[in-house]
């Protein structure tokens, strides 16, 4: 289910390939597709899946809501999350998206920086062992966005480990419905008393905004409320932690760049944008054709699943020179890590803010930060979801 990264975006109906092995190189596969078969037809559980890999074609699909509908996400994500805006099209989508869009504008997010986001990352750094050895994934990046999104919506997420597990399982979607539906059920049960309280006693938080919002004079029913929350919460936690891990790994592999950024924090923005292009956390989004379409020389019938490989588009050699290389000095056009068009990620400004504040705090407070030379080598892993599973590091001290 490839779009819990987005507070509003598409989903993946089926895995386009068997579960990748350790030897499977998804970027090599995409490179072959871009060169030889830019719209690759793959049999997925008895149905043809049209896999789009070039940047121009991916952008075309994501911007053309008339011929490429988001409705298919109701089939794949509906059983897990219920009614979600990323499965809506047209005026219905616009109405429900506008309910919460204002809360995620950069100006609206500024209040969370000093009051929530920076204190959260500082507390996690304070809890690192004084020995100067840590795993930044399990001890920082997997916890940080979970606790931030909990604060933004107004939910008291005391057990971050359980919530993180729910977020990961919900993201499995149709890959493992037993786990994803069970996790969504557990999360909804957790949220129910909070939602019911906010209906009667609204506060200054996002759950209150959602439960008191009105569409055409009527408040949202429970299916729309929980559908939005079951999308928003894993999206706000699961994918940002992956991008942060990718950023840190890229920096730690290039100590000279790390020192440049430590000396000049204005370089954090290019670090974040280049990482989003080079290794976005979620690499595929889904659409469904509404009419027969010709795309890159391939005829697509109406009613078929179209998987847009944004991870492939972000390395397309027609758009990016040496796209497999991470280079913060790259002068290149915008990436598609947050999608584009009507379903562009609502949470992209919050994600960037969390990344900027989190990376800044780690560089400021952990002098001598470096990969642990005695640990096993670390790589970014995964296909639809990508991040390093661990980040073993050393540092000199924790600056207070």
Secondary structure, DSSP 8 states (H G I E B T S, - for coil): -TTTTSSS----SS-SSS---TT--HHHHHHHHHHH-SEEEEEETTEEEEEE-SHHHHHHHHH-TTTEESTHHHHHTHHHH-S-GGG--HHHHHHHHHHHHGGGSHHHHHHHIIIIIHHHHHHHHHTS-TTSEEEHIIIIIHHHHHHHHHHHHT-----HHHHHHHHHHHTTGGGGHHHHHHHHHHHHHHHHHHHHHHHHS--SSHHHHHHH-EETTEE--HHHHHHHHHHHHHIIIIIHHHHHHHHHHHHHH-HHHHHHHHH-GGGHHHHHHHHHHHS-SB-EEEEEESS-EEETTEEE-TT-EEEEEHHHHTT-TTTSTTTTS--TT-------TT--GGG--TTHHHHHHHHHHHHHHHHHH-TT-EE-TTS----EE-SSB-EES--EEE-S----
